[in-house]
């Protein structure tokens, strides 16, 4: 049962990482399309607002990536400690 819990946690972590990667790729595509589509003053203002929102999203994704990395380390250390603890009990 312990193995299934660990597998589920790893699945959640990797799922979050894949979602973050997809968001980053989507954001890059949006930035690329915005820069190609700028033609009028109105679209430049609209693009500036969009660019600010995208930068905020990217910052949030970078923070989330750091949190996921920290969580992975905590889980790996906890698993290692759990295995050594169980080894001492036997």
Number of C-alpha atoms within 10 A of each C-alpha: 6 8 8 9 10 14 12 12 14 15 12 12 16 14 12 15 17 12 13 18 14 12 15 17 12 12 17 14 11 15 17 11 11 18 12 9 12 14 10 9 9 10 13 16 12 13 17 13 12 15 18 11 12 17 14 12 15 17 12 13 18 14 12 15 16 12 12 16 14 12 13 16 12 12 15 14 12 12 14 12 12 12 11 11 11 10 9 8 6 5
